[in-house]
Structures are given as C-alpha cells and as structure tokens.
Amino acid sequence: MSGTGTATSVRYRRFAEVDARGYSPQYDEWCTGVSDDDELLALLDTLPPARRQPVLFLGAVRFVGAPLGGYGAFRAFVVEHWQDIRHVMETRTTQTNEAGRCAVLLPSLAAISAREGRPLALIEVGASAGACLYPDRYAYAYSPGPSLEPEGGSPVPPLACSVAGDVPLPAALPPVAWRAGIDLNPLDARDDDDVRWLEALVWPEHTFRAERLRAALGVVRADPPLLVRGDLNEQVVPLVHRAPSDAVVVVFHSAVLAYLDADGRRRFRDTMLRLVSDRGRPVHWLSHEGYGTLDGVPGAMEKVPGEEDGRFVLQHNGRSVARTGPHGQSIEWL
Ligand SMILES: C[S@@+](CC[C@H](N)C(=O)[O-])C[C@H]1O[C@@H](n2cnc3c(N)ncnc32)[C@H](O)[C@@H]1O
C-alpha cells in the first residue's frame, strides 16, 4: 500500500508547510520529501503514533549524525541508520530548552521582586536542563528599550526581544536567591549526550539559538540548579515548601502544558490557583504557553478563532498580560 495520503504522510506534509516553511528550508525540504516517500513512511509507521512526531524524528536523525543537505542524501542516511534513529525516537522526547524565553519572563520577575522587596525563589516546572532558571545571569537587548546585563557581564549573547505596547521593562535584573526545577526527565548540562540531544533539537538554520544554548548550558554547568525528577502535578507543592522562607516564590513554566492531557492541566491549574491565594505563603505563577493552552482561570485571554499566529500568551497568576514570540523573541503587553 502506498504511504502517501496516510496519517503520517499528512502529518509530515503539514509540518513542512505550516511549521517549517519560511522558518527552516532544510526541514521543509526533508519533511516534504518524507510525506511522499513510501519507504520512509513505512519505517515511521513501525513506531507508535506518539513517537512519529516530525520534531522527534528530525532531532533523532541529526543526533545520529545526518549531514545537512539535499533529500537524496538524507533519505539514504535514514535508511542506513534506521535502527539507531529508531532507538533515539523510542528513548528520547522533545525537550527543547530555550534560554531566550527569559526575555519575556524578566519584566514580570523584576516587578514581583521589586513589589515584594525580596529576592526570588524560582521553581520551573518542565525545566528540561534548567537553562530558563538563570534570568539574572543573562544579558538582554530590548528594542525599543534598555539593554541590561548582570554585573560582570554574561557569557551568553544578549537575548534580543522586540517590544510592543506598554511593557514594564525593568531598569535592573532581579536578585535570585534559589532556583529549582521539575521534569519528567531532567537533562544534565554536564552530560555530553544530553547536550548533543538539546543541540539536535535546535532547527538547523537557527545558528544563533545553538550558540545561545551552548553558552546557557555553560551557565547551568557552573552553578547547577536543584532538578527534581517527576511529574509537575506531584512535585510542585513539596518543592514550594523547600524554598527559602525569606524569598518570594515564583512558579513558572514555558512550552510545557501542551504535554499534559486535559485532566493534568486542570489539576495543575487548580493547584496553582490554590498556591497563589494561600494566605500563609502566597506564590506568584507565571505561565508562558501556546495561545489557548491555559484557560478556565479568571482574567485569562479567551481564545478567538482566527487569531492564532503562533505566539504564546504570558499569564501572571492566571491573568493574561502579554502575547509573546514562542522563543522569547518578542513581547506585546496587553
Ligand atoms: C519543550 S520543553 C520546555 C523546556 C523549558 N521550559 C524551556 O522553555 O526551555 C518541555 C519540558 O516539559 C517536560 N514535561 C512534560 N510533561 C511534564 C510533566 N507532566 N511533569 C514534568 N515535566 C514535564 C518535558 O520533559 C520537557 O523537558
């Protein structure tokens, strides 16, 4: 039977046309090719549907060592190395870690610390290797707006972020007293294979993101955070209790809730709303997720059909405050 027209073929064509076109010509070409290639479609279809994801496949192919280039050489590589690629697709998940997202979290983090008059205790749920846990160690270039950097500079190239609307841009970086993360599978910035996997997940043309990732993982390695293995719904409350009492706790997440089913999202939302209104020790909650991922909270932006443009929504204690570029490249205050 021809694979063209099957669910996997449609998935790869859609990925090429909607996700990759104009953003990664290399992935556009490869996935367009796969969508018409019966032999490769048959290989992919030997995996369970959830493991046939284009991003997982592309990361695995590059992790195993495929050179960039035309479709012919790519398909020959996949056929020759299929057992290795398959093993990666069965054992790894997409865990892209993007330090650039700190640029859209920073205005809210700085405002929280200034308002409370205390340093931050950061808890990131779905932290991957933890590169987003160092907003105080990166340099920022807002445009229009200020450039900010930690005392002594940053080894990471400035995180560039274009600004629209009345974003409360800070004049200085907030102090961070403590940082911790939760992940189903925390990645280790000191482990060569984990670092290579994170690099393979950066799209080939995004060389500045690969450079930023390498530098950010250096920051993580120099002062590793506490990373707890487990489900965010099980681990978030115990971790809040471990935070130092003289700091203001901020629980945040970015590009994570899409991995949860509806029940998992509801549980997490209810837990966070409880933590936010806890009179004993209120926490702040910053959610940076795809449009419409987090709803059912007072002040959230309702999803309007036709208004999806790939941007994320930043929510503070449930209330929508900004639309953002998903990698932190832009912020528009609402
Ligand atoms: C796309 S990555 C984002 C990483 C990081 N937040 C960032 O923005 O760079 C999503 C992460 O969420 C983690 N994750 C997914 N579901 C989770 C769950 N139920 N509990 C904890 N972590 C989870 C994944 O393992 C992965 O590392």
The ligand as a Gaussian input file, in Angstrom:
#p B3LYP/6-31G(d) Opt

LIG

0 1
 C        9.531000      21.870000      25.350000
 S       10.362000      21.535000      26.859000
 C       10.457000      23.169000      27.522000
 C       11.618000      23.334000      28.456000
 C       11.745000      24.707000      29.124000
 N       10.535000      25.008000      29.881000
 C       12.003000      25.810000      28.139000
 O       11.105000      26.631000      27.923000
 O       13.109000      25.897000      27.585000
 C        9.059000      20.791000      27.844000
 C        9.601000      20.062000      29.061000
 O        8.490000      19.709000      29.893000
 C        8.739000      18.420000      30.440000
 N        7.452000      17.840000      30.872000
 C        6.421000      17.459000      30.085000
 N        5.409000      16.980000      30.839000
 C        5.809000      17.058000      32.130000
 C        5.211000      16.694000      33.372000
 N        3.992000      16.162000      33.428000
 N        5.907000      16.912000      34.505000
 C        7.153000      17.440000      34.454000
 N        7.764000      17.790000      33.301000
 C        7.118000      17.601000      32.154000
 C        9.426000      17.678000      29.307000
 O       10.143000      16.552000      29.783000
 C       10.333000      18.775000      28.730000
 O       11.606000      18.773000      29.320000

